[in-house]
Amino acid sequence: MPEEETIFLTQDAYDKMKKELEHLKGEVRSQIAQKIKEARAEGDLSENGGYQAAKEAQGKNEGRIAELTHKLRYAQILQTSSDGRAEEGSVVRLKIGDAEAEFLLGSRDLSCTTDKKIISTKSPIGAAVLGHKAGDTVDYEAPGGRKMQVEIISVTPLA
């Protein structure tokens, strides 16, 4: 992930990530360190399953800490406009063929604050509807190269 990339989050998603980061850096790190210490006390580390498991847990925890730290550093709280255009944080109702469905435009990081299906603004359909209003019909290229059309039924800010 490029360091300059802005990560759009709701205030709620930001707060949940921050709380998770504090938990991982504090309580979880301490618990893992204690498990490693106890496993080391048992002796031979090459055949110590508890030690290997604790080191693996430590690696996963540190990876998640790094991921959250990066996302929070480059986070921007969504401020959706009221001009009716589809943007990061907009809920869009789309008609694709004969079916209608509602989606949240944004990154998967928003999934911790909503049960709505998410469409990335970097996906072909997400990029196509970005900047458009209800009533617009836009074309996009689906994976596999097939040309598709989608009608934007409504655009509302995420509540």
NORFEN-V267117 format. One line per field, one symbol per residue. psi: psi as a letter, one per 40 degrees, with the letter a starting at -180 (. if undefined). burial: # if it has 16 or more other ideal C-beta (glycine too) atoms within 10 Angstrom, else .. A space follows every 10 residues. Layout:
psi = ???
burial = ???
//
This chain:
psi = hidehhhhii dddddddddd dddddcdddd dddddddddd debhddfhdd dddddddddd dddddddddd dddeihhhgi ifeeihihei hhhihhbeii ihihhaiede eeeieiihhi eeidddddeh eiihdihiii hiheehhiih hhdihiih.
burial = ......#### ..##..#..# #..#...#.. .#..##..#. .......... #..##..#.. #...#..#.. #..##..#.# ...####### ##.#...... ..#####.## ..##.#.##. #...###### .#.....#.# .........# ##.##..#.
//
